[in-house]
Amino acid sequence: MIKFNSLPANCVIFHTALDVMEVMRQLLAEGWEISAEDVAQLSPYLTAHISRFGLYATDVLRLRPDDFDPDLPEIDFTILAEAA
């Protein structure tokens, strides 16, 4: 299963690289100057923002939610009553 998951991941990375190249070509056509240092900062496979197990805030689990108000005064139910 893991072996087959790498194929879609590689396809996404490849597609991202193609998109980056197309944008760079458009910028060059518009007259922008792109140096090798600029290109070296780009990567289609950025992982710095990925947390393997996620970030979960557990301190909000102790907060009690507001009581449910079944009245809903901001909704006009007369239209629904006429349609029925």
N, C-alpha and C positions, 0 to 999 in steps of 0.2 A: 504494500500500500504506500509506504513511504517513497519507494522508488518511483512510482507513477505520479506522486505529488510533485516531484521535482520538475517534470515536464511542463506543467502549467506555470510553475514559478519561473522557469527559464524562458518560457514564451513571453511572460509579462515583462521580464527584464529586457529581453531582446526588443520588444515593442517599445518600451520606454526609451531605449537607446536610439531607436529609429526616430522617435518623436523629438528627442533632444537634438539629433543631427539635423532634422528638418527645420527646427526653430533656429538653429545656428546658421543654416544656409539662408534663411529668410533675413536674419539680422545682418549677415554679410552683404546680402543684396541691397539692403536699405542703407548700407554705408557704415555700419558699426564695425569697430575693430575688435577682434577677438584674439587674444594671445594664447600661447600654449599654457601659461599659468592659469588663465581662466578655464580652459578646458580641463586642466588637471584637477580642478575643484569639483567637477561634475562627476556624478556616478549614478548609473541607473539602478544600483543596488545599495541603497542607503539603509543602514541598520542601526544607526545611533538612536533613533526614536523608538525602536522596538524593545519592549520588555517581554521576555519569554513567558512569564507567568502572569503578566498584566499588573496593573496598579489598582488595587481595590481599597477604597476608603471604608474602614470598618467602624469609625467613630460615629457615623450617621445611623448605624443600626439601632442605637439607643434612643434616637429621637422619635417621639410619638407623633404620628400624622394627625392633621386636623380632622375633626369629626365630619362625617359625610352629611351634607345638607341636601335632603331629597326635594326641597321646595323648588330650587332652580328658578329664582324670580327673573333672571335675565333672559330666559328662553320663552318665546311666545308659542304656547301650545294650542292657541285657538285655530291656527291654520291647519294643524293636524286633526283637530276635532271636526272641522268643516269637510276635510277630505274623506273622512271615514263615513 
